[in-house]
Amino acid sequence: MIQKVLFKIIFIIFLFSAINAELLKPSIGGEKKEILIISDKRRVYTVLDNDSLVYDVYGPARLELISRYPVNNKTKKSQKFSYTLFIDNEKPIMINHRYKIQRSIRSVQHPNHYFTYSGNYFFNISEGNHRIILKSSEDKRYPVLLRMLKKDFDKVSKNRNELTPMVFQSNYKVMVEGKPVSYYQLSKNRPLQLDIDGSKKLRILSRLVFDEYMGSNETYRLRVKNGKKVLGTYFLSSERSSTSYIVDIKDKVPGKWRTCEIDIPAGKQIITVEIVENNKNVLTRFQDYK
């Protein structure tokens, strides 16, 4: 069971959006570094080799894991790579990525190597001390390169616009404090797409749908794409709401609402939102703001 001390993010945290980012250094491990030149800027990555990386982090905060995979030859094939995330004493999370080489990147130490586009994974931690452990996969050919960023929270703009997906299967009303709020169903084989004019922030409000066979606390992941590019995967945890309910559906209970915010680049963008899990459904709302 997911511990409330970690994943039950208190209500006020979800009224905020991450802004300032701090590059975190491992408390244990992480002596090996790789310096990459990306868009004429030096970026220091920690090498996740056979030894684990341990981070001691104080929350509340949103953490972002940025990972890349090295390749010793120029190839057009996508590269699979993975690692395992441990948050305190909770169940481990296997993080899988698949990306092509980003040819513009160069390494200071290994100028003849190539590196993939970044895989970005986000999760929140509640107030207090937390231990984050990253472990490499046993079947890896090369070590994964990692950066962990800690982002503080700032108030979300009050001037938010409600967005409607381009196409959606089902639209449900969730009663919240006596008022109906419109949500759109998101399931594995039916992603939702949004037509957005950037540059803006996209705010996704989601409620996991609980049935009678699910526990009191459950996790789920949302993957956000801009065209074919994955902007990020967001790990969220929720519990059954004791006050809200889905109109005209008696055998399902909405979870407490959770949010994530995504930076949308300038210009006309088609944003796709997917749920990673096969057996879970999520109710979603969308807002944008500057």
C-alpha positions as CSV (number, residue, x, y, z in Angstrom):
1,M,0.0,0.0,0.0
2,I,1.3,3.4,-0.9
3,Q,2.2,5.4,2.2
4,K,0.3,8.6,2.8
5,V,3.5,10.3,4.0
6,L,4.9,10.2,0.5
7,F,2.2,10.1,-2.1
8,K,-0.7,11.8,-0.4
9,I,0.3,15.2,-1.6
10,I,-1.5,17.7,0.5
11,F,-4.2,19.8,-1.2
12,I,-2.3,23.0,-1.3
13,I,0.6,21.5,-3.3
14,F,-1.6,20.9,-6.3
15,L,-2.5,24.5,-6.4
16,F,1.1,25.2,-7.4
17,S,3.3,24.8,-10.5
18,A,7.0,24.0,-10.4
19,I,9.3,26.8,-11.5
20,N,12.9,27.1,-10.1
21,A,15.0,24.0,-10.8
22,E,18.0,22.8,-8.8
23,L,20.4,20.2,-10.0
24,L,20.7,17.6,-7.2
25,K,23.9,15.7,-6.4
26,P,23.8,12.1,-5.1
27,S,24.4,11.6,-1.4
28,I,25.9,8.2,-2.1
29,G,27.5,7.2,-5.4
30,G,27.7,9.3,-8.5
31,E,31.5,9.8,-8.7
32,K,31.5,9.2,-12.5
33,K,30.3,12.1,-14.6
34,E,29.7,12.8,-18.3
35,I,29.7,16.4,-19.6
36,L,27.5,16.8,-22.6
37,I,27.4,19.9,-24.9
38,I,23.7,20.5,-25.6
39,S,22.7,23.7,-27.6
40,D,26.2,25.1,-26.8
41,K,25.6,24.6,-23.0
42,R,27.5,22.2,-20.8
43,R,25.3,19.8,-18.9
44,V,26.7,17.5,-16.2
45,Y,25.2,14.0,-16.2
46,T,25.8,11.4,-13.5
47,V,26.7,7.9,-14.8
48,L,24.3,5.2,-13.5
49,D,26.6,2.2,-13.6
50,N,26.6,-1.0,-11.4
51,D,26.4,1.0,-8.2
52,S,23.1,2.7,-7.2
53,L,22.7,6.4,-6.9
54,V,21.2,7.6,-3.6
55,Y,19.6,11.1,-3.2
56,D,18.4,12.5,0.1
57,V,15.8,15.1,-0.7
58,Y,13.6,17.4,1.4
59,G,10.1,18.1,0.2
60,P,7.7,19.3,-0.9
61,A,8.9,19.4,-4.4
62,R,8.5,18.1,-7.9
63,L,11.4,16.0,-9.1
64,E,12.4,15.5,-12.7
65,L,14.6,12.7,-13.9
66,I,16.4,13.4,-17.2
67,S,18.1,10.4,-18.8
68,R,20.0,9.7,-21.9
69,Y,21.6,6.6,-23.4
70,P,25.1,6.5,-25.0
71,V,25.8,4.7,-28.3
72,N,29.2,4.2,-29.8
73,N,28.1,4.3,-33.4
74,K,25.8,6.4,-35.6
75,T,22.5,4.6,-36.0
76,K,19.0,5.5,-37.1
77,K,17.5,2.9,-34.8
78,S,15.7,3.8,-31.6
79,Q,17.6,2.8,-28.4
80,K,15.8,1.1,-25.5
81,F,17.1,1.8,-22.0
82,S,15.7,1.6,-18.5
83,Y,16.4,1.9,-14.8
84,T,14.6,1.4,-11.5
85,L,13.3,4.1,-9.2
86,F,12.8,3.6,-5.4
87,I,11.0,6.3,-3.4
88,D,11.6,5.7,0.3
89,N,10.4,2.1,1.1
90,E,7.7,1.9,-1.5
91,K,7.3,-0.5,-4.4
92,P,10.0,0.0,-7.1
93,I,9.1,1.7,-10.4
94,M,10.7,0.5,-13.6
95,I,11.2,3.4,-16.0
96,N,11.5,2.5,-19.6
97,H,12.5,4.8,-22.5
98,R,13.0,4.4,-26.2
99,Y,14.6,7.2,-28.2
100,K,16.7,7.9,-31.3
101,I,20.1,9.6,-31.3
102,Q,20.2,13.4,-31.0
103,R,23.0,14.1,-33.4
104,S,23.7,17.6,-32.2
105,I,25.0,16.4,-28.7
106,R,28.6,15.9,-28.1
107,S,30.5,14.6,-25.0
108,V,33.6,16.3,-23.6
109,Q,35.1,12.9,-22.4
110,H,33.9,10.8,-25.4
111,P,33.7,13.0,-28.5
112,N,33.2,9.9,-30.8
113,H,30.1,8.7,-28.9
114,Y,26.5,9.5,-29.6
115,F,23.6,10.1,-27.2
116,T,19.8,9.8,-27.4
117,Y,17.1,12.4,-26.9
118,S,16.2,12.8,-23.3
119,G,13.7,10.7,-21.4
120,N,11.9,12.9,-18.8
121,Y,10.1,11.4,-15.8
122,F,8.3,13.5,-13.1
123,F,7.0,12.7,-9.6
124,N,6.1,14.7,-6.5
125,I,7.3,14.3,-2.9
126,S,5.5,15.5,0.1
127,E,6.9,17.6,3.0
128,G,9.7,16.1,4.9
129,N,12.9,14.0,4.2
130,H,12.9,11.4,1.5
131,R,15.4,8.9,0.1
132,I,15.4,8.4,-3.6
133,I,17.4,5.4,-5.0
134,L,18.2,4.8,-8.7
135,K,19.4,1.3,-9.8
136,S,20.6,0.3,-13.3
137,S,19.1,-2.6,-15.2
138,E,20.9,-5.9,-15.2
139,D,20.6,-6.3,-19.0
140,K,22.1,-3.0,-19.9
141,R,24.8,-2.7,-22.5
142,Y,25.9,0.8,-21.6
143,P,25.3,2.9,-18.4
144,V,22.4,5.3,-18.4
145,L,23.3,9.0,-17.9
146,L,21.1,10.9,-15.4
147,R,20.2,14.3,-14.0
148,M,17.8,14.9,-11.2
149,L,16.2,18.3,-10.9
150,K,14.3,19.6,-7.9
151,K,11.6,22.2,-8.7
152,D,10.0,24.5,-6.2
153,F,6.3,25.4,-6.5
154,D,4.7,28.8,-7.3
155,K,1.0,29.8,-7.5
156,V,-0.7,28.9,-10.7
157,S,-2.2,31.8,-12.7
158,K,-5.8,32.6,-12.0
159,N,-6.3,33.5,-15.7
160,R,-6.8,29.9,-16.9
161,N,-8.7,28.8,-19.9
162,E,-10.7,25.6,-20.0
163,L,-9.8,23.4,-23.0
164,T,-11.9,20.8,-24.8
165,P,-10.1,17.8,-26.4
166,M,-10.3,17.6,-30.2
167,V,-12.0,14.2,-30.0
168,F,-13.2,12.4,-27.0
169,Q,-15.2,9.2,-26.3
170,S,-17.0,10.1,-23.1
171,N,-17.7,13.2,-21.1
172,Y,-18.7,12.8,-17.4
173,K,-19.9,15.1,-14.7
174,V,-18.2,14.9,-11.3
175,M,-20.0,16.5,-8.4
176,V,-17.6,18.6,-6.4
177,E,-18.9,20.5,-3.4
178,G,-22.4,20.3,-4.9
179,K,-21.4,21.6,-8.3
180,P,-21.0,19.5,-11.5
181,V,-17.6,19.7,-13.1
182,S,-17.0,18.3,-16.6
183,Y,-14.3,15.7,-17.1
184,Y,-13.2,13.7,-20.2
185,Q,-12.4,10.0,-20.0
186,L,-8.9,8.8,-20.8
187,S,-8.2,5.1,-21.3
188,K,-5.3,3.1,-22.7
189,N,-6.5,2.8,-26.3
190,R,-8.2,6.2,-26.4
191,P,-5.7,9.0,-25.9
192,L,-6.9,12.6,-25.9
193,Q,-5.5,15.4,-28.1
194,L,-5.5,19.1,-27.6
195,D,-4.9,21.9,-30.2
196,I,-2.9,24.6,-28.3
197,D,-1.3,27.8,-29.5
198,G,1.9,28.3,-27.4
199,S,3.9,29.5,-25.7
200,K,1.8,28.6,-22.6
201,K,1.6,26.2,-19.7
202,L,-0.8,23.2,-20.0
203,R,-2.4,22.1,-16.7
204,I,-3.8,18.6,-16.6
205,L,-6.2,17.9,-13.7
206,S,-6.9,14.2,-13.4
207,R,-8.9,11.8,-11.2
208,L,-8.3,8.1,-11.2
209,V,-11.5,6.0,-11.5
210,F,-11.7,3.5,-8.7
211,D,-13.8,0.3,-9.0
212,E,-14.6,-2.2,-6.2
213,Y,-11.5,-4.3,-6.8
214,M,-9.0,-1.5,-6.4
215,G,-7.3,-0.5,-3.2
216,S,-7.7,2.7,-1.2
217,N,-4.6,4.1,-2.8
218,E,-3.5,3.6,-6.4
219,T,-0.8,5.0,-8.7
220,Y,-1.0,5.8,-12.4
221,R,1.1,7.4,-15.1
222,L,0.3,10.0,-17.7
223,R,2.5,10.4,-20.8
224,V,2.4,13.7,-22.7
225,K,3.5,14.1,-26.3
226,N,3.9,17.0,-28.7
227,G,3.5,15.2,-32.0
228,K,5.8,12.2,-31.7
229,K,8.1,13.8,-29.1
230,V,7.5,12.7,-25.5
231,L,7.5,15.8,-23.3
232,G,7.3,13.8,-20.1
233,T,5.9,10.9,-18.1
234,Y,4.1,11.9,-14.9
235,F,3.8,9.5,-12.0
236,L,0.8,10.3,-9.8
237,S,-0.9,8.7,-6.8
238,S,-4.4,9.1,-5.6
239,E,-7.0,7.8,-3.1
240,R,-10.7,7.5,-3.3
241,S,-12.6,10.7,-2.8
242,S,-15.0,10.7,0.2
243,T,-16.9,13.7,-1.0
244,S,-17.1,13.7,-4.8
245,Y,-18.9,11.3,-7.1
246,I,-19.5,10.6,-10.8
247,V,-23.0,11.5,-11.9
248,D,-25.1,8.5,-13.0
249,I,-22.3,6.0,-12.3
250,K,-22.9,4.2,-9.0
251,D,-20.2,1.4,-9.2
252,K,-17.2,3.7,-9.7
253,V,-15.7,6.3,-7.4
254,P,-13.4,9.2,-8.5
255,G,-10.1,9.6,-6.9
256,K,-8.9,12.9,-5.4
257,W,-7.7,15.3,-8.1
258,R,-4.1,15.5,-9.0
259,T,-2.3,17.9,-11.4
260,C,0.8,18.3,-13.6
261,E,2.0,21.2,-15.6
262,I,3.7,21.1,-19.0
263,D,5.5,23.9,-20.9
264,I,4.1,24.2,-24.4
265,P,6.5,25.8,-27.0
266,A,5.5,28.7,-29.2
267,G,3.4,28.0,-32.3
268,K,0.5,25.8,-33.0
269,Q,0.9,22.4,-31.2
270,I,-1.0,19.2,-31.1
271,I,-0.6,17.7,-27.7
272,T,-1.5,14.1,-26.9
273,V,-2.2,12.8,-23.4
274,E,-2.1,9.0,-22.8
275,I,-2.4,6.8,-19.7
276,V,0.4,4.2,-19.5
277,E,-1.4,1.5,-17.6
278,N,-3.6,-1.0,-19.5
279,N,-6.2,-1.6,-16.8
280,K,-6.9,1.9,-15.5
281,N,-9.2,4.8,-16.5
282,V,-8.7,8.4,-15.7
283,L,-11.1,11.4,-15.8
284,T,-9.3,14.6,-17.1
285,R,-9.7,18.3,-17.4
286,F,-7.4,20.6,-19.3
287,Q,-6.4,24.3,-18.8
288,D,-3.8,26.6,-20.3
289,Y,-2.4,29.9,-19.1
290,K,0.6,32.2,-19.6
